[in-house]
Amino acid sequence: MKTTATTAVMLTLLATFFWGSNFQATKFALESVPPWTASVERFIIAVIGIFAILIVKEGLRLSTLSRNFVAYVLLGVIGVAGFNGSLFVGLQTSSPITASLIMATTPISANILEALLNRKWPALDRIIGMAISLIGVSLVITNGRILSGQIEFAVGDLIILMGSIGWAAYTVGTRAFIKNSTPLETTSWTMFFGSLALIVCAFLLETPFQAAAQTSGISLAAALWMGIAGSVLAYLFWNVGIAVRGPGKTSIFFNFVPVFALLISALLGTIPHLAQVLGIVLTICGVLVGQGRLYGLFRTRSIIAE
C-alpha cells in the first residue's frame, strides 16, 4: 500500500519524537556503560530488530545490496556512526546547549546540499520556514539566552558541526545516491554498516566486553528503547518521509527533536520557561510555513470568505 504525504508527515514527526526521547534515555544508559559501548549496544539491538522486520516484510534482496553497496557503506558511516560518534566526542568539550543549537542547523545544511545537487535553490517559503524554526529552536535550547548573545563555542563545537553536516548528507544521499531500494532496505543496510564502524571505534577507544558485563538493568532498558524506538523506528520513519516527500521537506522536521526533548523533560518534572514555550511555538510555525501549510490555510479561508 502506498504511503500518503500525510502519513509520511506523521511518521516523520514520530521519528523526531523518538530521537528527542534519546536524550533522556542516554542519561540512563550511561549510568553504568561508557559512551561508545552504549552506542554499540543500542545499534546491535537496532540492527537485529530492523533486519527481523526486513526479512519478514520484504526479504533480503542481495541484488539491492550489491547495486548500492558503496552508498550503503558511506551513508552508514556518515549518517549512523559519524552522526552519533560526533555527539559523543564533541560533548567532551562542548556544552549540550551549544551542541543542540548546532544540530538544529541540520535542515539548513540539508537544503543547501540538495540545492547544490539539483542546482536549484529551495522555495522562498521553505527558506523562511527554516529561519523561523531555527530562531524557535535557539530560544528553546538556550532558554532565551541567545537574545543576549550568551553562547560560547568550545573545541568540540566543530566536531558536532561536522556531525550535523554528516546527518544532512545522509538525509540527502539516501535519495540521491541509492537506487531501487525501499526505505526499509536503506535503513537496514546503512544501520548495519554504521554499526560496524561504531564497533571498531568502541574496541579502539574502550573495553566493550568488560563494560557490557557491568550493564545495569536501567542501562539495558534504556539501550533497548534507543535501539528499537530511537533507532529502528526513527530511522525507518525518517527514510519513509524522505522517500515520499523528499529530503528538503523532511529535514526541516529535525527542528522538532530538541522541542520533543524539552517536552519529555517537562513531563519528568523540569518545567520549561516562557522563552522556551515561545520557541516551541515558533518552531512549529516555522515547520508549517516551510511546508506551505499556513499559506494554504489562509488561502482556503480567503476563498471561503469570498
Phi and psi in degrees as GROMACS dihedral restraints (atoms count N, CA, C in turn):
[ dihedral_restraints ]
;  ai    aj    ak    al  type     phi  dphi    fc
    3     4     5     6     1   -73.2    20    10
    4     5     6     7     1   136.3    20    10
    6     7     8     9     1   -82.2    20    10
    7     8     9    10     1   126.1    20    10
    9    10    11    12     1   -79.4    20    10
   10    11    12    13     1   165.5    20    10
   12    13    14    15     1   -63.4    20    10
   13    14    15    16     1   -38.5    20    10
   15    16    17    18     1   -64.6    20    10
   16    17    18    19     1   -43.3    20    10
   18    19    20    21     1   -63.7    20    10
   19    20    21    22     1   -39.6    20    10
   21    22    23    24     1   -61.9    20    10
   22    23    24    25     1   -38.3    20    10
   24    25    26    27     1   -63.7    20    10
   25    26    27    28     1   -44.4    20    10
   27    28    29    30     1   -64.3    20    10
   28    29    30    31     1   -40.3    20    10
   30    31    32    33     1   -66.9    20    10
   31    32    33    34     1   -37.5    20    10
   33    34    35    36     1   -64.1    20    10
   34    35    36    37     1   -41.4    20    10
   36    37    38    39     1   -62.4    20    10
   37    38    39    40     1   -41.3    20    10
   39    40    41    42     1   -62.3    20    10
   40    41    42    43     1   -39.4    20    10
   42    43    44    45     1   -59.7    20    10
   43    44    45    46     1   -44.8    20    10
   45    46    47    48     1   -68.4    20    10
   46    47    48    49     1   -32.5    20    10
   48    49    50    51     1   -64.2    20    10
   49    50    51    52     1   -45.5    20    10
   51    52    53    54     1   -62.6    20    10
   52    53    54    55     1   -41.7    20    10
   54    55    56    57     1   -65.3    20    10
   55    56    57    58     1   -38.3    20    10
   57    58    59    60     1   -62.6    20    10
   58    59    60    61     1   -34.7    20    10
   60    61    62    63     1   -70.2    20    10
   61    62    63    64     1   -19.8    20    10
   63    64    65    66     1   -64.3    20    10
   64    65    66    67     1   -25.8    20    10
   66    67    68    69     1   -62.5    20    10
   67    68    69    70     1   -46.1    20    10
   69    70    71    72     1   -71.1    20    10
   70    71    72    73     1   -40.1    20    10
   72    73    74    75     1   -62.9    20    10
   73    74    75    76     1   -36.4    20    10
   75    76    77    78     1   -62.1    20    10
   76    77    78    79     1   -37.9    20    10
   78    79    80    81     1   -58.5    20    10
   79    80    81    82     1   -41.6    20    10
   81    82    83    84     1   -71.1    20    10
   82    83    84    85     1   -39.7    20    10
   84    85    86    87     1   -64.9    20    10
   85    86    87    88     1   -35.8    20    10
   87    88    89    90     1   -83.8    20    10
   88    89    90    91     1     3.8    20    10
   90    91    92    93     1   -64.8    20    10
   91    92    93    94     1   -32.0    20    10
   93    94    95    96     1  -133.9    20    10
   94    95    96    97     1     2.5    20    10
   96    97    98    99     1  -131.5    20    10
   97    98    99   100     1   135.9    20    10
   99   100   101   102     1   -67.8    20    10
  100   101   102   103     1   160.6    20    10
  102   103   104   105     1   -59.5    20    10
  103   104   105   106     1   -46.8    20    10
  105   106   107   108     1   -67.0    20    10
  106   107   108   109     1   -39.2    20    10
  108   109   110   111     1   -66.1    20    10
  109   110   111   112     1   -40.9    20    10
  111   112   113   114     1   -61.3    20    10
  112   113   114   115     1   -40.3    20    10
  114   115   116   117     1   -65.1    20    10
  115   116   117   118     1   -40.2    20    10
  117   118   119   120     1   -65.1    20    10
  118   119   120   121     1   -43.4    20    10
  120   121   122   123     1   -57.2    20    10
  121   122   123   124     1   -44.9    20    10
  123   124   125   126     1   -59.0    20    10
  124   125   126   127     1   -46.3    20    10
  126   127   128   129     1   -83.9    20    10
  127   128   129   130     1   -21.4    20    10
  129   130   131   132     1   -65.0    20    10
  130   131   132   133     1   -44.7    20    10
  132   133   134   135     1   -60.5    20    10
  133   134   135   136     1   -42.7    20    10
  135   136   137   138     1   -63.9    20    10
  136   137   138   139     1   -43.4    20    10
  138   139   140   141     1   -65.4    20    10
  139   140   141   142     1   -42.3    20    10
  141   142   143   144     1   -60.8    20    10
  142   143   144   145     1   -44.8    20    10
  144   145   146   147     1   -65.5    20    10
  145   146   147   148     1   -45.3    20    10
  147   148   149   150     1   -70.0    20    10
  148   149   150   151     1   -35.5    20    10
  150   151   152   153     1   -74.6    20    10
  151   152   153   154     1   -29.7    20    10
  153   154   155   156     1   -62.7    20    10
  154   155   156   157     1   -42.7    20    10
  156   157   158   159     1   -66.0    20    10
  157   158   159   160     1   -42.8    20    10
  159   160   161   162     1   -61.2    20    10
  160   161   162   163     1   -46.1    20    10
  162   163   164   165     1   -64.7    20    10
  163   164   165   166     1   -41.0    20    10
  165   166   167   168     1   -70.9    20    10
  166   167   168   169     1   -44.1    20    10
  168   169   170   171     1   -84.2    20    10
  169   170   171   172     1   -41.4    20    10
  171   172   173   174     1  -126.1    20    10
  172   173   174   175     1   -23.2    20    10
  174   175   176   177     1    81.7    20    10
  175   176   177   178     1   163.6    20    10
  177   178   179   180     1   -87.3    20    10
  178   179   180   181     1   119.6    20    10
  180   181   182   183     1  -107.2    20    10
  181   182   183   184     1    99.1    20    10
  183   184   185   186     1   -65.4    20    10
  184   185   186   187     1   -23.9    20    10
  186   187   188   189     1   -65.9    20    10
  187   188   189   190     1   -35.9    20    10
  189   190   191   192     1   -67.3    20    10
  190   191   192   193     1   -40.6    20    10
  192   193   194   195     1   -62.9    20    10
  193   194   195   196     1   -47.1    20    10
  195   196   197   198     1   -65.9    20    10
  196   197   198   199     1   -36.4    20    10
  198   199   200   201     1   -69.3    20    10
  199   200   201   202     1   -34.0    20    10
  201   202   203   204     1  -114.5    20    10
  202   203   204   205     1    19.2    20    10
  204   205   206   207     1   -54.7    20    10
  205   206   207   208     1   -51.2    20    10
  207   208   209   210     1   -62.7    20    10
  208   209   210   211     1   -43.9    20    10
  210   211   212   213     1   -64.5    20    10
  211   212   213   214     1   -41.8    20    10
  213   214   215   216     1   -59.0    20    10
  214   215   216   217     1   -47.2    20    10
  216   217   218   219     1   -63.4    20    10
  217   218   219   220     1   -50.7    20    10
  219   220   221   222     1   -63.0    20    10
  220   221   222   223     1   -45.8    20    10
  222   223   224   225     1   -69.8    20    10
  223   224   225   226     1   -32.3    20    10
  225   226   227   228     1   -66.6    20    10
  226   227   228   229     1   -43.5    20    10
  228   229   230   231     1   -66.2    20    10
  229   230   231   232     1   -42.8    20    10
  231   232   233   234     1   -75.4    20    10
  232   233   234   235     1   -49.6    20    10
  234   235   236   237     1   -86.1    20    10
  235   236   237   238     1   -22.2    20    10
  237   238   239   240     1  -105.8    20    10
  238   239   240   241     1   -63.3    20    10
  240   241   242   243     1   -69.0    20    10
  241   242   243   244     1   -46.8    20    10
  243   244   245   246     1   -65.8    20    10
  244   245   246   247     1   -44.7    20    10
  246   247   248   249     1   -62.0    20    10
  247   248   249   250     1   -48.8    20    10
  249   250   251   252     1   -74.5    20    10
  250   251   252   253     1   -39.3    20    10
  252   253   254   255     1   -63.8    20    10
  253   254   255   256     1   -37.8    20    10
  255   256   257   258     1   -63.7    20    10
  256   257   258   259     1   -33.9    20    10
  258   259   260   261     1   -67.1    20    10
  259   260   261   262     1   -45.6    20    10
  261   262   263   264     1   -62.3    20    10
  262   263   264   265     1   -46.6    20    10
  264   265   266   267     1   -71.5    20    10
  265   266   267   268     1   -45.5    20    10
  267   268   269   270     1   -64.2    20    10
  268   269   270   271     1   -35.2    20    10
  270   271   272   273     1   -71.7    20    10
  271   272   273   274     1    -5.5    20    10
  273   274   275   276     1   -68.9    20    10
  274   275   276   277     1   -27.0    20    10
  276   277   278   279     1  -126.0    20    10
  277   278   279   280     1    -7.4    20    10
  279   280   281   282     1  -105.8    20    10
  280   281   282   283     1   154.7    20    10
  282   283   284   285     1   -86.5    20    10
  283   284   285   286     1   149.5    20    10
  285   286   287   288     1   -57.3    20    10
  286   287   288   289     1   -35.3    20    10
  288   289   290   291     1   -64.6    20    10
  289   290   291   292     1   -50.7    20    10
  291   292   293   294     1   -64.9    20    10
  292   293   294   295     1   -38.9    20    10
  294   295   296   297     1   -61.7    20    10
  295   296   297   298     1   -43.4    20    10
  297   298   299   300     1   -63.6    20    10
  298   299   300   301     1   -39.0    20    10
  300   301   302   303     1   -64.1    20    10
  301   302   303   304     1   -41.2    20    10
  303   304   305   306     1   -65.4    20    10
  304   305   306   307     1   -43.3    20    10
  306   307   308   309     1   -64.2    20    10
  307   308   309   310     1   -27.3    20    10
  309   310   311   312     1   -69.5    20    10
  310   311   312   313     1   -12.1    20    10
  312   313   314   315     1   -83.3    20    10
  313   314   315   316     1    -2.2    20    10
  315   316   317   318     1   -55.1    20    10
  316   317   318   319     1   -45.2    20    10
  318   319   320   321     1   -58.3    20    10
  319   320   321   322     1   -36.6    20    10
  321   322   323   324     1   -65.3    20    10
  322   323   324   325     1   -44.1    20    10
  324   325   326   327     1   -61.5    20    10
  325   326   327   328     1   -41.1    20    10
  327   328   329   330     1   -64.6    20    10
  328   329   330   331     1   -42.3    20    10
  330   331   332   333     1   -67.5    20    10
  331   332   333   334     1   -36.4    20    10
  333   334   335   336     1   -66.5    20    10
  334   335   336   337     1   -43.8    20    10
  336   337   338   339     1   -63.3    20    10
  337   338   339   340     1   -42.1    20    10
  339   340   341   342     1   -63.8    20    10
  340   341   342   343     1   -38.9    20    10
  342   343   344   345     1   -64.8    20    10
  343   344   345   346     1   -39.7    20    10
  345   346   347   348     1   -65.9    20    10
  346   347   348   349     1   -40.3    20    10
  348   349   350   351     1   -68.0    20    10
  349   350   351   352     1   -41.6    20    10
  351   352   353   354     1   -90.3    20    10
  352   353   354   355     1    -6.8    20    10
  354   355   356   357     1    55.0    20    10
  355   356   357   358     1    41.3    20    10
  357   358   359   360     1  -151.9    20    10
  358   359   360   361     1   123.7    20    10
  360   361   362   363     1   -74.6    20    10
  361   362   363   364     1   151.3    20    10
  363   364   365   366     1   -60.4    20    10
  364   365   366   367     1   159.0    20    10
  366   367   368   369     1   -64.0    20    10
  367   368   369   370     1   155.4    20    10
  369   370   371   372     1   -59.9    20    10
  370   371   372   373     1   -39.6    20    10
  372   373   374   375     1   -64.6    20    10
  373   374   375   376     1   -32.5    20    10
  375   376   377   378     1   -71.1    20    10
  376   377   378   379     1   -38.4    20    10
  378   379   380   381     1   -63.8    20    10
  379   380   381   382     1   -45.0    20    10
  381   382   383   384     1   -63.0    20    10
  382   383   384   385     1   -42.3    20    10
  384   385   386   387     1   -61.9    20    10
  385   386   387   388     1   -41.8    20    10
  387   388   389   390     1   -62.6    20    10
  388   389   390   391     1   -41.6    20    10
  390   391   392   393     1   -64.1    20    10
  391   392   393   394     1   -45.5    20    10
  393   394   395   396     1   -62.6    20    10
  394   395   396   397     1   -44.3    20    10
  396   397   398   399     1   -63.9    20    10
  397   398   399   400     1   -40.1    20    10
  399   400   401   402     1   -63.6    20    10
  400   401   402   403     1   -39.7    20    10
  402   403   404   405     1   -63.3    20    10
  403   404   405   406     1   -44.0    20    10
  405   406   407   408     1   -62.0    20    10
  406   407   408   409     1   -45.7    20    10
  408   409   410   411     1   -62.6    20    10
  409   410   411   412     1   -38.6    20    10
  411   412   413   414     1   -60.8    20    10
  412   413   414   415     1   -41.1    20    10
  414   415   416   417     1   -66.4    20    10
  415   416   417   418     1   -38.9    20    10
  417   418   419   420     1   -64.4    20    10
  418   419   420   421     1   -51.1    20    10
  420   421   422   423     1   -82.2    20    10
  421   422   423   424     1   -13.6    20    10
  423   424   425   426     1  -110.2    20    10
  424   425   426   427     1     1.0    20    10
  426   427   428   429     1    56.1    20    10
  427   428   429   430     1    36.3    20    10
  429   430   431   432     1    84.6    20    10
  430   431   432   433     1    -4.2    20    10
  432   433   434   435     1   -70.8    20    10
  433   434   435   436     1   -16.9    20    10
  435   436   437   438     1   -63.0    20    10
  436   437   438   439     1   -25.6    20    10
  438   439   440   441     1   -65.0    20    10
  439   440   441   442     1   -26.6    20    10
  441   442   443   444     1   -98.9    20    10
  442   443   444   445     1     2.6    20    10
  444   445   446   447     1    73.7    20    10
  445   446   447   448     1    22.1    20    10
  447   448   449   450     1   -89.2    20    10
  448   449   450   451     1    58.6    20    10
  450   451   452   453     1  -128.4    20    10
  451   452   453   454     1   126.3    20    10
  453   454   455   456     1  -110.3    20    10
  454   455   456   457     1   146.1    20    10
  456   457   458   459     1  -105.7    20    10
  457   458   459   460     1   134.7    20    10
  459   460   461   462     1  -110.9    20    10
  460   461   462   463     1   179.2    20    10
  462   463   464   465     1   -61.7    20    10
  463   464   465   466     1   -38.8    20    10
  465   466   467   468     1   -70.5    20    10
  466   467   468   469     1   -11.0    20    10
  468   469   470   471     1   -61.2    20    10
  469   470   471   472     1   -39.0    20    10
  471   472   473   474     1   -64.8    20    10
  472   473   474   475     1   -38.5    20    10
  474   475   476   477     1   -64.2    20    10
  475   476   477   478     1   -42.8    20    10
  477   478   479   480     1   -66.8    20    10
  478   479   480   481     1   -38.3    20    10
  480   481   482   483     1   -59.6    20    10
  481   482   483   484     1   -41.2    20    10
  483   484   485   486     1   -62.4    20    10
  484   485   486   487     1   -37.6    20    10
  486   487   488   489     1   -64.6    20    10
  487   488   489   490     1   -41.4    20    10
  489   490   491   492     1   -65.5    20    10
  490   491   492   493     1   -37.8    20    10
  492   493   494   495     1   -66.6    20    10
  493   494   495   496     1   -36.7    20    10
  495   496   497   498     1   -62.3    20    10
  496   497   498   499     1   -40.7    20    10
  498   499   500   501     1   -68.6    20    10
  499   500   501   502     1   -35.7    20    10
  501   502   503   504     1   -63.4    20    10
  502   503   504   505     1   -41.2    20    10
  504   505   506   507     1   -65.0    20    10
  505   506   507   508     1   -37.4    20    10
  507   508   509   510     1   -63.4    20    10
  508   509   510   511     1   -45.3    20    10
  510   511   512   513     1   -60.2    20    10
  511   512   513   514     1   -44.7    20    10
  513   514   515   516     1   -75.7    20    10
  514   515   516   517     1   -40.5    20    10
  516   517   518   519     1   -67.7    20    10
  517   518   519   520     1   -30.8    20    10
  519   520   521   522     1   -63.9    20    10
  520   521   522   523     1   -23.8    20    10
  522   523   524   525     1   -99.0    20    10
  523   524   525   526     1   -32.5    20    10
  525   526   527   528     1   -81.2    20    10
  526   527   528   529     1   -33.3    20    10
  528   529   530   531     1  -114.5    20    10
  529   530   531   532     1   -13.2    20    10
  531   532   533   534     1   -99.0    20    10
  532   533   534   535     1   129.3    20    10
  534   535   536   537     1  -115.5    20    10
  535   536   537   538     1   137.0    20    10
  537   538   539   540     1    50.8    20    10
  538   539   540   541     1    45.8    20    10
  540   541   542   543     1  -126.5    20    10
  541   542   543   544     1   133.0    20    10
  543   544   545   546     1   -73.4    20    10
  544   545   546   547     1   159.6    20    10
  546   547   548   549     1   -55.6    20    10
  547   548   549   550     1   -35.4    20    10
  549   550   551   552     1   -67.8    20    10
  550   551   552   553     1   -41.1    20    10
  552   553   554   555     1   -65.9    20    10
  553   554   555   556     1   -43.6    20    10
  555   556   557   558     1   -61.0    20    10
  556   557   558   559     1   -45.4    20    10
  558   559   560   561     1   -61.9    20    10
  559   560   561   562     1   -44.6    20    10
  561   562   563   564     1   -63.5    20    10
  562   563   564   565     1   -50.9    20    10
  564   565   566   567     1   -75.1    20    10
  565   566   567   568     1   -37.9    20    10
  567   568   569   570     1   -66.4    20    10
  568   569   570   571     1   -36.3    20    10
  570   571   572   573     1   -68.3    20    10
  571   572   573   574     1   -37.3    20    10
  573   574   575   576     1   -61.9    20    10
  574   575   576   577     1   -50.9    20    10
  576   577   578   579     1   -71.6    20    10
  577   578   579   580     1   -32.0    20    10
  579   580   581   582     1   -65.5    20    10
  580   581   582   583     1   -37.7    20    10
  582   583   584   585     1   -65.6    20    10
  583   584   585   586     1   -38.3    20    10
  585   586   587   588     1   -59.9    20    10
  586   587   588   589     1   -41.4    20    10
  588   589   590   591     1   -64.7    20    10
  589   590   591   592     1   -39.8    20    10
  591   592   593   594     1   -65.2    20    10
  592   593   594   595     1   -38.1    20    10
  594   595   596   597     1   -62.3    20    10
  595   596   597   598     1   -42.7    20    10
  597   598   599   600     1   -59.6    20    10
  598   599   600   601     1   -45.7    20    10
  600   601   602   603     1   -63.0    20    10
  601   602   603   604     1   -39.5    20    10
  603   604   605   606     1   -63.5    20    10
  604   605   606   607     1   -42.9    20    10
  606   607   608   609     1   -71.9    20    10
  607   608   609   610     1   -28.3    20    10
  609   610   611   612     1   -75.6    20    10
  610   611   612   613     1   -32.3    20    10
  612   613   614   615     1  -109.1    20    10
  613   614   615   616     1   -19.9    20    10
  615   616   617   618     1  -139.2    20    10
  616   617   618   619     1  -175.3    20    10
  618   619   620   621     1  -117.4    20    10
  619   620   621   622     1    82.0    20    10
  621   622   623   624     1   -60.7    20    10
  622   623   624   625     1   -36.6    20    10
  624   625   626   627     1   -65.3    20    10
  625   626   627   628     1   -44.7    20    10
  627   628   629   630     1   -65.0    20    10
  628   629   630   631     1   -40.9    20    10
  630   631   632   633     1   -66.0    20    10
  631   632   633   634     1   -42.1    20    10
  633   634   635   636     1   -64.4    20    10
  634   635   636   637     1   -33.2    20    10
  636   637   638   639     1   -66.9    20    10
  637   638   639   640     1   -20.0    20    10
  639   640   641   642     1  -100.7    20    10
  640   641   642   643     1    10.9    20    10
  642   643   644   645     1   -65.5    20    10
  643   644   645   646     1   129.9    20    10
  645   646   647   648     1   -83.1    20    10
  646   647   648   649     1   169.8    20    10
  648   649   650   651     1   -63.1    20    10
  649   650   651   652     1   -39.6    20    10
  651   652   653   654     1   -65.7    20    10
  652   653   654   655     1   -42.7    20    10
  654   655   656   657     1   -64.0    20    10
  655   656   657   658     1   -38.6    20    10
  657   658   659   660     1   -67.0    20    10
  658   659   660   661     1   -42.0    20    10
  660   661   662   663     1   -62.7    20    10
  661   662   663   664     1   -40.7    20    10
  663   664   665   666     1   -64.5    20    10
  664   665   666   667     1   -40.6    20    10
  666   667   668   669     1   -63.8    20    10
  667   668   669   670     1   -38.6    20    10
  669   670   671   672     1   -63.8    20    10
  670   671   672   673     1   -43.6    20    10
  672   673   674   675     1   -62.5    20    10
  673   674   675   676     1   -47.2    20    10
  675   676   677   678     1   -66.6    20    10
  676   677   678   679     1   -33.6    20    10
  678   679   680   681     1   -71.4    20    10
  679   680   681   682     1   -42.2    20    10
  681   682   683   684     1   -85.6    20    10
  682   683   684   685     1   -60.3    20    10
  684   685   686   687     1   -79.5    20    10
  685   686   687   688     1   -48.7    20    10
  687   688   689   690     1   -76.7    20    10
  688   689   690   691     1    -6.7    20    10
  690   691   692   693     1  -126.9    20    10
  691   692   693   694     1   -65.8    20    10
  693   694   695   696     1   -57.4    20    10
  694   695   696   697     1   -60.1    20    10
  696   697   698   699     1   -68.4    20    10
  697   698   699   700     1   -39.5    20    10
  699   700   701   702     1   -63.5    20    10
  700   701   702   703     1   -50.5    20    10
  702   703   704   705     1   -64.5    20    10
  703   704   705   706     1   -40.7    20    10
  705   706   707   708     1   -64.3    20    10
  706   707   708   709     1   -48.3    20    10
  708   709   710   711     1   -63.2    20    10
  709   710   711   712     1   -38.4    20    10
  711   712   713   714     1   -62.3    20    10
  712   713   714   715     1   -44.5    20    10
  714   715   716   717     1   -70.4    20    10
  715   716   717   718     1   -28.8    20    10
  717   718   719   720     1   -63.9    20    10
  718   719   720   721     1   -43.8    20    10
  720   721   722   723     1   -59.3    20    10
  721   722   723   724     1   -42.9    20    10
  723   724   725   726     1   -63.8    20    10
  724   725   726   727     1   -44.5    20    10
  726   727   728   729     1   -65.5    20    10
  727   728   729   730     1   -35.5    20    10
  729   730   731   732     1   -87.7    20    10
  730   731   732   733     1   -41.7    20    10
  732   733   734   735     1  -114.5    20    10
  733   734   735   736     1    -9.7    20    10
  735   736   737   738     1    96.3    20    10
  736   737   738   739     1   156.0    20    10
  738   739   740   741     1   -66.8    20    10
  739   740   741   742     1   -36.4    20    10
  741   742   743   744     1   -64.8    20    10
  742   743   744   745     1   -50.1    20    10
  744   745   746   747     1   -68.9    20    10
  745   746   747   748     1   -31.3    20    10
  747   748   749   750     1   -75.3    20    10
  748   749   750   751     1   -41.8    20    10
  750   751   752   753     1   -62.0    20    10
  751   752   753   754     1   -29.3    20    10
  753   754   755   756     1   -64.5    20    10
  754   755   756   757     1   -23.1    20    10
  756   757   758   759     1   -70.7    20    10
  757   758   759   760     1   -14.3    20    10
  759   760   761   762     1   -60.2    20    10
  760   761   762   763     1   -22.1    20    10
  762   763   764   765     1   -64.4    20    10
  763   764   765   766     1   -17.8    20    10
  765   766   767   768     1   -76.7    20    10
  766   767   768   769     1   -16.0    20    10
  768   769   770   771     1   -57.9    20    10
  769   770   771   772     1   -54.5    20    10
  771   772   773   774     1   -66.5    20    10
  772   773   774   775     1   -27.1    20    10
  774   775   776   777     1   -66.2    20    10
  775   776   777   778     1   -47.2    20    10
  777   778   779   780     1   -64.8    20    10
  778   779   780   781     1   -36.3    20    10
  780   781   782   783     1   -60.2    20    10
  781   782   783   784     1   -40.7    20    10
  783   784   785   786     1   -68.1    20    10
  784   785   786   787     1   -41.8    20    10
  786   787   788   789     1   -64.2    20    10
  787   788   789   790     1   -40.8    20    10
  789   790   791   792     1   -64.4    20    10
  790   791   792   793     1   -40.7    20    10
  792   793   794   795     1   -61.4    20    10
  793   794   795   796     1   -37.8    20    10
  795   796   797   798     1   -65.4    20    10
  796   797   798   799     1   -39.6    20    10
  798   799   800   801     1   -64.1    20    10
  799   800   801   802     1   -26.7    20    10
  801   802   803   804     1   -89.2    20    10
  802   803   804   805     1     4.1    20    10
  804   805   806   807     1   119.5    20    10
  805   806   807   808     1   -10.7    20    10
  807   808   809   810     1   -95.2    20    10
  808   809   810   811     1   104.6    20    10
  810   811   812   813     1   -81.3    20    10
  811   812   813   814     1   129.7    20    10
  813   814   815   816     1   -69.6    20    10
  814   815   816   817     1   153.1    20    10
  816   817   818   819     1   -85.0    20    10
  817   818   819   820     1   171.4    20    10
  819   820   821   822     1   -59.0    20    10
  820   821   822   823     1   -42.3    20    10
  822   823   824   825     1   -61.5    20    10
  823   824   825   826     1   -35.9    20    10
  825   826   827   828     1   -71.7    20    10
  826   827   828   829     1   -38.2    20    10
  828   829   830   831     1   -62.1    20    10
  829   830   831   832     1   -43.4    20    10
  831   832   833   834     1   -60.7    20    10
  832   833   834   835     1   -39.3    20    10
  834   835   836   837     1   -63.2    20    10
  835   836   837   838     1   -39.0    20    10
  837   838   839   840     1   -61.6    20    10
  838   839   840   841     1   -44.5    20    10
  840   841   842   843     1   -62.1    20    10
  841   842   843   844     1   -44.3    20    10
  843   844   845   846     1   -64.0    20    10
  844   845   846   847     1   -39.6    20    10
  846   847   848   849     1   -62.0    20    10
  847   848   849   850     1   -46.1    20    10
  849   850   851   852     1   -64.0    20    10
  850   851   852   853     1   -42.8    20    10
  852   853   854   855     1   -62.5    20    10
  853   854   855   856     1   -40.1    20    10
  855   856   857   858     1   -62.4    20    10
  856   857   858   859     1   -41.7    20    10
  858   859   860   861     1   -64.2    20    10
  859   860   861   862     1   -42.8    20    10
  861   862   863   864     1   -63.2    20    10
  862   863   864   865     1   -41.2    20    10
  864   865   866   867     1   -63.2    20    10
  865   866   867   868     1   -44.6    20    10
  867   868   869   870     1   -64.4    20    10
  868   869   870   871     1   -26.9    20    10
  870   871   872   873     1   -89.5    20    10
  871   872   873   874     1    -4.9    20    10
  873   874   875   876     1    77.6    20    10
  874   875   876   877     1    11.8    20    10
  876   877   878   879     1   -72.7    20    10
  877   878   879   880     1   -41.5    20    10
  879   880   881   882     1   -66.6    20    10
  880   881   882   883     1   -40.8    20    10
  882   883   884   885     1   -62.3    20    10
  883   884   885   886     1   -43.4    20    10
  885   886   887   888     1   -64.3    20    10
  886   887   888   889     1   -37.1    20    10
  888   889   890   891     1   -65.7    20    10
  889   890   891   892     1   -47.0    20    10
  891   892   893   894     1   -63.9    20    10
  892   893   894   895     1   -38.4    20    10
  894   895   896   897     1   -66.4    20    10
  895   896   897   898     1   -40.7    20    10
  897   898   899   900     1   -62.9    20    10
  898   899   900   901     1   -43.0    20    10
  900   901   902   903     1   -65.2    20    10
  901   902   903   904     1   -36.4    20    10
  903   904   905   906     1   -69.0    20    10
  904   905   906   907     1   -35.1    20    10
  906   907   908   909     1   -67.5    20    10
  907   908   909   910     1   -40.9    20    10
  909   910   911   912     1   -63.7    20    10
  910   911   912   913     1   -39.7    20    10
  912   913   914   915     1   -65.6    20    10
  913   914   915   916     1   -34.1    20    10
